[in-house]
Amino acid sequence: MKWMNHAIVTGTLFYGFSGGKVFFTLAAVAGSLFPDKIEGRPPEEEEKLKSWRRLHRKASHWFAPYAALAATSLIAWRSEHATSVFLVGSFSLGCLFHIGEDALCGYVPSLHTGRSIGTRCFAVGSVTEYVFCFSLTVLLILGMVFL
């Protein structure tokens, strides 16, 4: 999924789930961009691009570290109610949202990093991806307004 769609879908989902907490939503949006950002930009040279693609959506897209950090942060927040702890949890949840979104248009590591799960509902950057994200965002906003 393209970064813009990660930001929009995660932002809309998290805004609804958090009850309209903008600061935490921004942390989740930052988290939704993190797994791709730590891999760096794809190189333009064909040989280096092949090598980069072999590593894309591997360790940076393994859900376990993000899930552990999110769970630890949210458990700690329940006892401390510290905003900084909830920001870390929101960021981690944004990373998890990113991984889930990527699983709709490709494969991500499962419980074991050597095995992948996912589907190809649409190609990255396709018109279908943008229609899907736009439709989902509209539905989520309508749900927040009317429910």
DSSP file (Angstrom, degrees, kcal/mol; ACC not computed):
  #  RESIDUE AA STRUCTURE BP1 BP2  ACC     N-H-->O    O-->H-N    N-H-->O    O-->H-N    TCO  KAPPA ALPHA  PHI   PSI    X-CA   Y-CA   Z-CA
    1    1 A M              0   0    0      0, 0.0   123,-0.1     0, 0.0   101,-0.1   0.000 360.0 360.0 360.0 144.0    0.0    0.0    0.0
    2    2 A K     >  -     0   0    0      1,-0.1     4,-2.0     4,-0.0     3,-0.4  -0.373 360.0-114.4 -71.1 152.2    1.2    3.5   -0.7
    3    3 A W  H  > S+     0   0    0      1,-0.2     4,-2.5     2,-0.2     5,-0.2   0.856 114.1  56.7 -59.1 -37.9    2.3    5.6    2.3
    4    4 A M  H  > S+     0   0    0      1,-0.2     4,-2.4     2,-0.2    -1,-0.2   0.911 108.3  47.0 -61.6 -41.9   -0.5    8.1    1.7
    5    5 A N  H  > S+     0   0    0     -3,-0.4     4,-2.7     2,-0.2     5,-0.4   0.868 109.3  54.2 -69.1 -36.0   -3.1    5.4    2.0
    6    6 A H  H  X S+     0   0    0     -4,-2.0     4,-2.3     1,-0.2     5,-0.4   0.948 111.6  45.9 -58.4 -47.4   -1.5    4.0    5.1
    7    7 A A  H  X S+     0   0    0     -4,-2.5     4,-2.2     2,-0.2    -2,-0.2   0.915 116.0  44.3 -63.7 -44.3   -1.7    7.4    6.7
    8    8 A I  H  X S+     0   0    0     -4,-2.4     4,-2.4     2,-0.2     5,-0.2   0.945 117.6  42.3 -68.5 -49.0   -5.3    8.0    5.7
    9    9 A V  H  X S+     0   0    0     -4,-2.7     4,-2.7     2,-0.2     5,-0.2   0.944 119.0  44.0 -66.2 -47.6   -6.7    4.6    6.6
   10   10 A T  H  X S+     0   0    0     -4,-2.3     4,-3.0    -5,-0.4     5,-0.3   0.920 114.1  51.1 -63.2 -43.0   -4.8    4.3    9.9
   11   11 A G  H  X S+     0   0    0     -4,-2.2     4,-2.3    -5,-0.4    -1,-0.2   0.918 113.0  44.7 -60.9 -44.3   -5.6    7.8   10.8
   12   12 A T  H  X S+     0   0    0     -4,-2.4     4,-1.9    -5,-0.2    -2,-0.2   0.934 116.1  46.5 -66.4 -46.1   -9.3    7.4   10.2
   13   13 A L  H  X S+     0   0    0     -4,-2.7     4,-2.6    -5,-0.2    -2,-0.2   0.945 116.3  43.9 -60.1 -49.1   -9.4    4.0   12.0
   14   14 A F  H  X S+     0   0    0     -4,-3.0     4,-2.8     1,-0.2     6,-0.3   0.874 109.2  56.1 -69.2 -36.7   -7.5    5.2   15.0
   15   15 A Y  H  <>S+     0   0    0     -4,-2.3     5,-2.8    -5,-0.3     4,-0.3   0.923 112.8  43.1 -59.0 -43.5   -9.4    8.5   15.3
   16   16 A G  H ><5S+     0   0    0     -4,-1.9     3,-0.9     3,-0.2    -2,-0.2   0.925 116.2  46.6 -67.3 -45.3  -12.6    6.5   15.5
   17   17 A F  H 3<5S+     0   0    0     -4,-2.6    -2,-0.2     1,-0.2    -1,-0.2   0.827 112.1  50.5 -67.8 -32.0  -11.2    3.9   17.9
   18   18 A S  T 3<5S-     0   0    0     -4,-2.8    -1,-0.2    -5,-0.2    -2,-0.2   0.457 115.1-111.3 -88.1   0.7   -9.6    6.4   20.2
   19   19 A G  T < 5S-     0   0    0     -3,-0.9    -3,-0.2    -4,-0.3     3,-0.1   0.813  75.8 -48.9  75.2  29.0  -12.7    8.5   20.5
   20   20 A G  S   <S+     0   0    0     -5,-2.8     2,-1.1    -6,-0.3    -1,-0.2   0.733  83.8 158.7  85.7  22.8  -11.4   11.5   18.5
   21   21 A K     >  -     0   0    0     -6,-0.3     4,-1.9    -7,-0.3    -1,-0.2  -0.704  18.9-172.0 -83.2 102.6   -8.0   11.9   20.3
   22   22 A V  H  > S+     0   0    0     -2,-1.1     4,-2.5     1,-0.2     5,-0.2   0.887  79.0  54.0 -66.2 -42.6   -6.0   13.8   17.7
   23   23 A F  H  > S+     0   0    0      1,-0.2     4,-1.4     2,-0.2    -1,-0.2   0.907 113.0  43.4 -61.7 -42.6   -2.6   13.6   19.4
   24   24 A F  H  > S+     0   0    0      2,-0.2     4,-2.1     1,-0.2    -1,-0.2   0.838 110.9  56.0 -71.6 -33.1   -2.8    9.8   19.7
   25   25 A T  H  X S+     0   0    0     -4,-1.9     4,-2.4     2,-0.2    -2,-0.2   0.900 105.5  51.5 -64.4 -40.6   -4.1    9.6   16.1
   26   26 A L  H  X S+     0   0    0     -4,-2.5     4,-2.2     2,-0.2    -1,-0.2   0.872 108.4  51.6 -64.1 -36.5   -1.0   11.4   14.9
   27   27 A A  H  X S+     0   0    0     -4,-1.4     4,-2.1     2,-0.2    -1,-0.2   0.903 110.4  48.7 -64.9 -40.7    1.2    9.0   16.8
   28   28 A A  H  X S+     0   0    0     -4,-2.1     4,-1.9     2,-0.2    -2,-0.2   0.895 109.6  51.9 -65.8 -39.8   -0.6    6.1   15.1
   29   29 A V  H  X S+     0   0    0     -4,-2.4     4,-0.7     2,-0.2    -2,-0.2   0.915 109.2  50.1 -63.3 -42.3   -0.2    7.7   11.7
   30   30 A A  H >X S+     0   0    0     -4,-2.2     3,-1.0     1,-0.2     4,-0.9   0.913 110.8  50.4 -60.8 -41.5    3.5    8.1   12.4
   31   31 A G  H 3< S+     0   0    0     -4,-2.1     3,-0.4     1,-0.2    -1,-0.2   0.830 101.5  62.1 -64.2 -32.1    3.6    4.4   13.3
   32   32 A S  H 3< S+     0   0    0     -4,-1.9    -1,-0.2     1,-0.2    -2,-0.2   0.682 109.1  42.0 -69.5 -15.7    1.8    3.5   10.1
   33   33 A L  H <X S+     0   0    0     -3,-1.0     4,-1.9    -4,-0.7     3,-0.4   0.612  95.6  83.6 -99.9 -16.8    4.7    4.9    8.1
   34   34 A F  H  X S+     0   0    0     -4,-0.9     4,-2.3    -3,-0.4     5,-0.3   0.890  80.2  57.4 -61.2 -49.0    7.5    3.4   10.3
   35   35 A P  H  4 S+     0   0    0      0, 0.0     4,-0.3     0, 0.0    -1,-0.2   0.854 115.5  38.6 -57.1 -34.1    7.9   -0.1    9.0
   36   36 A D  H >> S+     0   0    0     -3,-0.4     3,-0.8    -4,-0.2     4,-0.6   0.847 112.1  57.7 -80.8 -34.4    8.6    1.1    5.5
   37   37 A K  H >< S+     0   0    0     -4,-1.9     3,-1.0     1,-0.2    -3,-0.2   0.874 100.7  55.9 -65.1 -36.9   10.7    4.1    6.6
   38   38 A I  T 3< S+     0   0    0     -4,-2.3    -1,-0.2     1,-0.3    -2,-0.2   0.702 103.5  56.5 -72.6 -14.9   13.2    1.9    8.5
   39   39 A E  T <4 S-     0   0    0     -3,-0.8    -1,-0.3    -4,-0.3    -2,-0.2   0.669 106.5-138.5 -82.7 -17.5   13.8    0.0    5.3
   40   40 A G    <<  -     0   0    0     -3,-1.0    -1,-0.2    -4,-0.6    -2,-0.1  -0.138  35.3 -43.9  83.4 175.0   14.7    3.2    3.4
   41   41 A R        -     0   0    0      1,-0.1    -4,-0.0    -4,-0.1    -5,-0.0  -0.488  64.9-102.8 -77.1 146.6   13.8    4.2   -0.1
   42   42 A P        -     0   0    0      0, 0.0     7,-0.1     0, 0.0    -1,-0.1  -0.517  42.2-116.1 -67.7 134.8   14.0    1.7   -2.9
   43   43 A P        -     0   0    0      0, 0.0     9,-0.0     0, 0.0    -3,-0.0  -0.298   9.6-135.9 -69.5 158.0   17.1    2.3   -5.0
   44   44 A E  S    S+     0   0    0      4,-0.0     2,-0.2     5,-0.0     3,-0.0   0.741  78.0  94.1 -86.3 -24.9   16.7    3.3   -8.6
   45   45 A E  S  > S-     0   0    0      1,-0.1     4,-2.4     2,-0.0     5,-0.2  -0.512  77.1-133.5 -72.1 134.9   19.4    1.0   -9.9
   46   46 A E  H  > S+     0   0    0     -2,-0.2     4,-2.0     1,-0.2     5,-0.2   0.879 101.9  48.5 -58.8 -44.7   17.9   -2.3  -11.1
   47   47 A E  H  > S+     0   0    0      1,-0.2     4,-1.6     2,-0.2    -1,-0.2   0.918 115.2  44.2 -65.0 -43.6   20.4   -4.6   -9.4
   48   48 A K  H  > S+     0   0    0      1,-0.2     4,-2.5     2,-0.2    -1,-0.2   0.842 110.1  57.2 -69.6 -32.1   20.1   -2.9   -6.1
   49   49 A L  H  X S+     0   0    0     -4,-2.4     4,-2.7     2,-0.2    -2,-0.2   0.896 104.0  52.1 -65.3 -40.4   16.3   -2.7   -6.4
   50   50 A K  H  X S+     0   0    0     -4,-2.0     4,-1.5     2,-0.2    -1,-0.2   0.926 111.7  46.5 -60.3 -44.9   16.2   -6.5   -6.7
   51   51 A S  H  X S+     0   0    0     -4,-1.6     4,-0.9     1,-0.2    -2,-0.2   0.903 112.4  50.1 -64.1 -42.2   18.2   -6.9   -3.6
   52   52 A W  H >X S+     0   0    0     -4,-2.5     4,-1.2     1,-0.2     3,-0.7   0.908 108.1  53.4 -63.3 -42.5   16.0   -4.3   -1.7
   53   53 A R  H 3< S+     0   0    0     -4,-2.7    -1,-0.2     1,-0.2    -2,-0.2   0.827 101.3  59.9 -64.4 -31.7   12.8   -6.1   -2.8
   54   54 A R  H 3< S+     0   0    0     -4,-1.5    -1,-0.2     1,-0.2    -2,-0.2   0.823 113.6  37.6 -64.2 -29.6   14.1   -9.4   -1.4
   55   55 A L  H X< S+     0   0    0     -4,-0.9     3,-1.0    -3,-0.7    -1,-0.2   0.596  91.0 112.7 -96.9 -13.3   14.3   -7.8    2.0
   56   56 A H  T 3< S+     0   0    0     -4,-1.2   -20,-0.1     1,-0.3    -3,-0.0  -0.355  85.0  11.2 -64.4 139.1   11.2   -5.6    1.8
   57   57 A R  T 3  S+     0   0    0    -22,-0.2    -1,-0.3     1,-0.1   -21,-0.1   0.860 105.3 105.0  60.3  39.9    8.4   -6.7    4.1
   58   58 A K  S X  S-     0   0    0     -3,-1.0     3,-1.4    50,-0.1     4,-0.1   0.407  89.4  -5.0-110.3-109.4   10.6   -9.0    6.1
   59   59 A A  G >  S+     0   0    0      1,-0.3     3,-1.4    -4,-0.2    -3,-0.1   0.852 131.9  56.5 -60.2 -37.7   11.9   -8.1    9.6
   60   60 A S  G 3  S+     0   0    0      1,-0.3    -1,-0.3   -25,-0.1   -22,-0.1   0.705 109.9  47.2 -68.8 -17.3   10.5   -4.6    9.6
   61   61 A H  G <  S+     0   0    0     -3,-1.4     2,-0.5   -25,-0.0    -1,-0.3   0.191  78.5 120.3-109.8  14.9    7.0   -6.0    9.0
   62   62 A W    <>  -     0   0    0     -3,-1.4     4,-0.6     1,-0.1    48,-0.1  -0.716  54.1-151.5 -80.9 125.5    7.1   -8.7   11.6
   63   63 A F  H  > S+     0   0    0     -2,-0.5     4,-2.8    46,-0.4     5,-0.3   0.747  75.2  82.2 -72.3 -25.9    4.2   -8.0   14.0
   64   64 A A  H  > S+     0   0    0      1,-0.2     4,-2.6    46,-0.2     5,-0.2   0.869  91.6  45.1 -56.1 -48.9    5.6   -9.5   17.2
   65   65 A P  H  > S+     0   0    0      0, 0.0     4,-2.2     0, 0.0    -1,-0.2   0.912 117.1  46.1 -63.1 -38.8    7.9   -6.6   18.4
   66   66 A Y  H  X S+     0   0    0     -4,-0.6     4,-2.6     2,-0.2    -2,-0.2   0.893 113.3  49.3 -68.8 -39.0    5.2   -4.1   17.7
   67   67 A A  H  X S+     0   0    0     -4,-2.8     4,-2.8     2,-0.2     5,-0.2   0.906 111.5  49.0 -66.3 -41.5    2.5   -6.2   19.4
   68   68 A A  H  X S+     0   0    0     -4,-2.6     4,-2.6    -5,-0.3     5,-0.2   0.923 113.7  46.1 -63.6 -44.2    4.7   -6.7   22.4
   69   69 A L  H  X S+     0   0    0     -4,-2.2     4,-2.5    -5,-0.2    -2,-0.2   0.905 114.0  48.6 -65.6 -41.4    5.4   -3.0   22.7
   70   70 A A  H  X S+     0   0    0     -4,-2.6     4,-2.7     2,-0.2     5,-0.2   0.939 113.7  46.1 -63.9 -46.8    1.7   -2.1   22.2
   71   71 A A  H  X S+     0   0    0     -4,-2.8     4,-2.3     2,-0.2     5,-0.2   0.926 114.6  47.1 -63.3 -45.2    0.6   -4.5   24.8
   72   72 A T  H  X S+     0   0    0     -4,-2.6     4,-2.4    -5,-0.2    -1,-0.2   0.919 114.4  47.6 -61.9 -44.1    3.2   -3.5   27.3
   73   73 A S  H  X S+     0   0    0     -4,-2.5     4,-2.4    -5,-0.2    -2,-0.2   0.918 113.4  46.3 -64.6 -44.4    2.5    0.2   26.7
   74   74 A L  H  X S+     0   0    0     -4,-2.7     4,-1.6     2,-0.2    -1,-0.2   0.858 113.1  49.4 -71.1 -33.7   -1.3   -0.2   27.0
   75   75 A I  H  X S+     0   0    0     -4,-2.3     4,-1.0    -5,-0.2    -1,-0.2   0.927 113.5  46.9 -66.9 -44.3   -1.1   -2.3   30.2
   76   76 A A  H  X S+     0   0    0     -4,-2.4     4,-2.6    -5,-0.2     3,-0.4   0.879 109.1  55.2 -63.7 -37.3    1.3    0.2   31.7
   77   77 A W  H  X S+     0   0    0     -4,-2.4     4,-2.8     1,-0.2    -1,-0.2   0.876 100.2  59.5 -64.0 -37.2   -1.0    3.1   30.7
   78   78 A R  H  < S+     0   0    0     -4,-1.6    -1,-0.2     1,-0.2    -2,-0.2   0.839 115.9  33.9 -61.7 -31.8   -3.9    1.4   32.5
   79   79 A S  H  < S+     0   0    0     -4,-1.0    -2,-0.2    -3,-0.4    -1,-0.2   0.801 132.7  28.4 -92.3 -30.8   -2.0    1.6   35.7
   80   80 A E  H  < S-     0   0    0     -4,-2.6    -3,-0.2    -5,-0.2    -2,-0.2   0.782  79.0-151.6 -99.0 -32.3   -0.1    4.9   35.2
   81   81 A H     <  +     0   0    0     -4,-2.8     2,-0.5    -5,-0.4    -4,-0.1   0.831  37.2 161.3  54.6  36.6   -2.4    6.9   32.9
   82   82 A A     >  -     0   0    0     -6,-0.2     4,-1.7     1,-0.1     3,-0.3  -0.744  40.6-143.9 -87.7 130.4    0.7    8.6   31.5
   83   83 A T  H  > S+     0   0    0     -2,-0.5     4,-2.2     1,-0.2     5,-0.2   0.878  98.9  57.1 -60.4 -40.0    0.2   10.3   28.1
   84   84 A S  H  > S+     0   0    0      1,-0.2     4,-1.7     2,-0.2    -1,-0.2   0.872 105.4  51.1 -62.7 -36.7    3.7    9.4   27.0
   85   85 A V  H  > S+     0   0    0     -3,-0.3     4,-2.0     1,-0.2    -1,-0.2   0.906 110.5  48.5 -66.9 -40.9    3.1    5.7   27.6
   86   86 A F  H  X S+     0   0    0     -4,-1.7     4,-2.6     1,-0.2    -2,-0.2   0.832 106.8  57.1 -69.7 -30.7   -0.2    5.8   25.5
   87   87 A L  H  X S+     0   0    0     -4,-2.2     4,-2.6     2,-0.2    -1,-0.2   0.911 106.9  48.5 -63.6 -41.5    1.7    7.6   22.7
   88   88 A V  H  X S+     0   0    0     -4,-1.7     4,-2.4     2,-0.2    -2,-0.2   0.914 112.5  48.9 -63.6 -42.5    4.1    4.7   22.5
   89   89 A G  H  X S+     0   0    0     -4,-2.0     4,-2.4     2,-0.2    -2,-0.2   0.897 111.2  49.5 -62.6 -41.0    1.2    2.3   22.4
   90   90 A S  H  X S+     0   0    0     -4,-2.6     4,-2.1     2,-0.2    -2,-0.2   0.911 110.4  50.3 -64.9 -42.7   -0.6    4.4   19.7
   91   91 A F  H  X S+     0   0    0     -4,-2.6     4,-1.7     2,-0.2    -2,-0.2   0.925 111.7  48.4 -59.5 -45.8    2.6    4.4   17.6
   92   92 A S  H  X S+     0   0    0     -4,-2.4     4,-2.0     1,-0.2    -2,-0.2   0.887 109.6  51.6 -64.7 -39.7    2.9    0.7   18.0
   93   93 A L  H  X S+     0   0    0     -4,-2.4     4,-2.6     1,-0.2    -1,-0.2   0.875 106.0  55.8 -64.7 -36.2   -0.7    0.1   17.0
   94   94 A G  H  X S+     0   0    0     -4,-2.1     4,-2.2     2,-0.2    -1,-0.2   0.893 106.3  50.8 -60.7 -39.8   -0.1    2.3   14.0
   95   95 A C  H  X S+     0   0    0     -4,-1.7     4,-2.1     2,-0.2    -2,-0.2   0.912 110.5  49.2 -62.3 -42.3    2.8   -0.1   13.0
   96   96 A L  H  X S+     0   0    0     -4,-2.0     4,-2.3     2,-0.2    -2,-0.2   0.887 108.9  52.1 -65.3 -39.2    0.4   -3.1   13.4
   97   97 A F  H  X S+     0   0    0     -4,-2.6     4,-2.7     2,-0.2    -1,-0.2   0.921 107.9  53.2 -60.5 -43.3   -2.3   -1.3   11.3
   98   98 A H  H  X S+     0   0    0     -4,-2.2     4,-2.6     1,-0.2    -2,-0.2   0.928 109.0  48.2 -56.7 -47.6    0.4   -0.8    8.6
   99   99 A I  H  X S+     0   0    0     -4,-2.1     4,-1.6     1,-0.2    -1,-0.2   0.905 112.0  49.2 -63.5 -42.3    1.3   -4.5    8.6
  100  100 A G  H  < S+     0   0    0     -4,-2.3     4,-0.4     2,-0.2    -1,-0.2   0.900 111.5  49.2 -62.4 -40.9   -2.4   -5.5    8.4
  101  101 A E  H >< S+     0   0    0     -4,-2.7     3,-1.2     1,-0.2     4,-0.4   0.897 109.6  51.5 -65.7 -40.4   -2.9   -3.1    5.5
  102  102 A D  H >< S+     0   0    0     -4,-2.6     3,-1.2     1,-0.3     4,-0.2   0.811  99.3  64.8 -66.5 -28.4    0.1   -4.5    3.7
  103  103 A A  T 3< S+     0   0    0     -4,-1.6    16,-2.5     1,-0.3     3,-0.3   0.678  94.6  61.7 -68.1 -15.7   -1.2   -8.0    4.1
  104  104 A L  T <  S+     0   0    0     -3,-1.2    17,-2.8    -4,-0.4    18,-0.6   0.695 115.6  29.4 -80.2 -19.4   -4.1   -7.0    1.9
  105  105 A C  E <  S-A  120   0A   0     -3,-1.2    19,-0.3    -4,-0.4     2,-0.3   0.102 132.8 -16.1-128.9  23.2   -1.8   -6.3   -1.1
  106  106 A G  E    S-A  119   0A   0     13,-1.3    13,-0.9    -3,-0.3     2,-0.4  -0.968  84.7 -55.8 170.8-156.9    1.0   -8.7   -0.5
  107  107 A Y  E     -A  118   0A   0     -2,-0.3    11,-0.2    11,-0.2    -4,-0.1  -0.920  36.9-177.6-122.0 141.9    2.7  -10.9    2.0
  108  108 A V  E     -A  117   0A   0      9,-2.8     9,-3.0    -2,-0.4   -50,-0.1  -0.896  42.0 -81.4-129.4 158.4    4.0  -10.1    5.5
  109  109 A P  E     -A  116   0A   0      0, 0.0   -46,-0.4     0, 0.0     7,-0.3  -0.303  43.4-155.8 -61.8 143.3    5.8  -12.4    8.0
  110  110 A S        -     0   0    0      5,-3.1   -46,-0.2     2,-0.9   -47,-0.2   0.094  55.3 -49.9 -95.4-147.0    3.6  -14.6   10.2
  111  111 A L  S    S+     0   0    0      1,-0.1     2,-0.5   -48,-0.1   -47,-0.1   0.883 136.1  47.2 -57.5 -38.7    4.4  -16.0   13.6
  112  112 A H  S >  S-     0   0    0      1,-0.1     3,-2.1     3,-0.1    -2,-0.9  -0.906  86.0-137.2-104.4 130.7    7.7  -17.3   12.2
  113  113 A T  T 3  S+     0   0    0     -2,-0.5    -1,-0.1     1,-0.3    -2,-0.1   0.701 101.3  62.0 -64.0 -18.2    9.6  -14.7   10.2
  114  114 A G  T 3  S+     0   0    0     -5,-0.1     2,-0.4     2,-0.0    -1,-0.3   0.562  98.3  65.7 -82.8  -7.4   10.5  -17.3    7.5
  115  115 A R  S <  S-     0   0    0     -3,-2.1    -5,-3.1    -5,-0.0     2,-0.3  -0.935  71.9-152.5-118.4 138.2    6.8  -17.9    6.7
  116  116 A S  E     -A  109   0A   0     -2,-0.4     2,-0.3    -7,-0.3    -5,-0.0  -0.799   8.5-169.6-112.8 152.1    4.5  -15.2    5.1
  117  117 A I  E     +A  108   0A   0     -9,-3.0    -9,-2.8    -2,-0.3     2,-0.3  -0.930  34.9  86.2-130.1 157.4    0.8  -14.6    5.2
  118  118 A G  E     -A  107   0A   0     -2,-0.3     2,-0.3   -11,-0.2   -11,-0.2  -0.880  51.0-116.6 145.7-174.1   -1.4  -12.3    3.2
  119  119 A T  E     -A  106   0A   0    -16,-2.5   -13,-1.3   -13,-0.9     2,-0.5  -0.931  19.5-120.0-150.1 168.7   -3.3  -11.9    0.0
  120  120 A R  E     +A  105   0A   0     -2,-0.3   -15,-0.2   -15,-0.2     3,-0.1  -0.658  41.0 156.0-118.0  74.8   -3.2   -9.8   -3.1
  121  121 A C  S    S-     0   0    0    -17,-2.8     2,-0.3    -2,-0.5   -16,-0.2   0.828  77.2  -8.0 -65.9 -31.0   -6.6   -8.1   -3.1
  122  122 A F  S    S-     0   0    0    -18,-0.6     2,-0.2    -3,-0.2    -1,-0.2  -0.978  79.4 -97.0-159.1 161.0   -5.1   -5.3   -5.2
  123  123 A A    >   -     0   0    0     -2,-0.3     3,-1.9    -3,-0.1     6,-0.4  -0.585  49.9 -95.5 -83.3 147.0   -1.7   -4.2   -6.6
  124  124 A V  T 3  S+     0   0    0    -19,-0.3    -1,-0.1     1,-0.3     3,-0.1  -0.421 110.4  11.6 -62.3 129.3    0.2   -1.5   -4.8
  125  125 A G  T 3  S+     0   0    0      1,-0.2    -1,-0.3    -2,-0.2     2,-0.1   0.496  97.1 136.9  82.0   4.2   -0.5    1.9   -6.3
  126  126 A S  S <> S-     0   0    0     -3,-1.9     4,-1.7     1,-0.1    -1,-0.2  -0.337  70.2-112.2 -80.6 164.8   -3.3    0.6   -8.4
  127  127 A V  H  > S+     0   0    0      1,-0.2     4,-2.6     2,-0.2     5,-0.2   0.872 119.3  59.5 -60.3 -36.9   -6.6    2.4   -9.0
  128  128 A T  H  > S+     0   0    0      1,-0.2     4,-2.8     2,-0.2    -1,-0.2   0.886 101.9  53.0 -60.7 -39.7   -8.2   -0.5   -7.0
  129  129 A E  H  > S+     0   0    0     -6,-0.4     4,-2.6     2,-0.2    -1,-0.2   0.943 111.7  44.9 -60.8 -47.0   -6.1    0.4   -4.0
  130  130 A Y  H  X S+     0   0    0     -4,-1.7     4,-2.5     2,-0.2    -2,-0.2   0.887 113.9  48.8 -67.0 -38.8   -7.1    4.0   -4.0
  131  131 A V  H  X S+     0   0    0     -4,-2.6     4,-2.8     2,-0.2     5,-0.2   0.924 112.5  49.4 -64.8 -44.0  -10.8    3.1   -4.5
  132  132 A F  H  X S+     0   0    0     -4,-2.8     4,-2.7    -5,-0.2     5,-0.2   0.943 114.4  43.8 -58.9 -50.0  -10.6    0.7   -1.6
  133  133 A C  H  X S+     0   0    0     -4,-2.6     4,-2.4     2,-0.2    -2,-0.2   0.902 115.0  48.6 -65.4 -41.8   -8.9    3.2    0.7
  134  134 A F  H  X S+     0   0    0     -4,-2.5     4,-2.6    -5,-0.2    -1,-0.2   0.937 113.8  46.6 -62.8 -46.7  -11.3    6.0   -0.3
  135  135 A S  H  X S+     0   0    0     -4,-2.8     4,-2.5     2,-0.2    -2,-0.2   0.919 113.5  48.2 -62.6 -44.8  -14.4    3.8    0.2
  136  136 A L  H  X S+     0   0    0     -4,-2.7     4,-2.5    -5,-0.2    -1,-0.2   0.913 112.4  49.1 -62.3 -43.1  -13.2    2.5    3.5
  137  137 A T  H  X S+     0   0    0     -4,-2.4     4,-2.5    -5,-0.2     5,-0.2   0.919 111.4  48.8 -63.9 -44.3  -12.4    6.0    4.7
  138  138 A V  H  X S+     0   0    0     -4,-2.6     4,-2.8     1,-0.2     5,-0.2   0.925 112.1  49.3 -61.4 -44.8  -15.8    7.3    3.7
  139  139 A L  H  X S+     0   0    0     -4,-2.5     4,-2.4     1,-0.2    -2,-0.2   0.907 111.8  48.6 -61.6 -42.2  -17.5    4.4    5.4
  140  140 A L  H  X S+     0   0    0     -4,-2.5     4,-2.2     2,-0.2    -2,-0.2   0.915 112.5  47.5 -65.2 -42.5  -15.6    4.9    8.6
  141  141 A I  H  X S+     0   0    0     -4,-2.5     4,-2.3     2,-0.2    -2,-0.2   0.926 112.2  49.6 -65.7 -43.5  -16.3    8.7    8.6
  142  142 A L  H  X S+     0   0    0     -4,-2.8     4,-2.8     1,-0.2     5,-0.3   0.905 110.2  52.0 -61.0 -39.9  -20.0    8.0    8.0
  143  143 A G  H  X S+     0   0    0     -4,-2.4     4,-1.7    -5,-0.2    -1,-0.2   0.899 110.2  47.8 -62.6 -39.7  -20.0    5.5   10.8
  144  144 A M  H  < S+     0   0    0     -4,-2.2    -1,-0.2     2,-0.2    -2,-0.2   0.868 116.2  44.5 -68.6 -34.9  -18.4    8.1   13.2
  145  145 A V  H  < S+     0   0    0     -4,-2.3    -2,-0.2    -5,-0.2    -1,-0.2   0.913 124.5  29.6 -75.0 -43.9  -20.9   10.8   12.2
  146  146 A F  H  <        0   0    0     -4,-2.8    -2,-0.2    -5,-0.2    -3,-0.2   0.550 360.0 360.0-101.1  -7.6  -24.1    8.7   12.2
  147  147 A L     <        0   0    0     -4,-1.7    -1,-0.2    -5,-0.3    -3,-0.1   0.442 360.0 360.0-106.8 360.0  -23.5    6.0   14.9
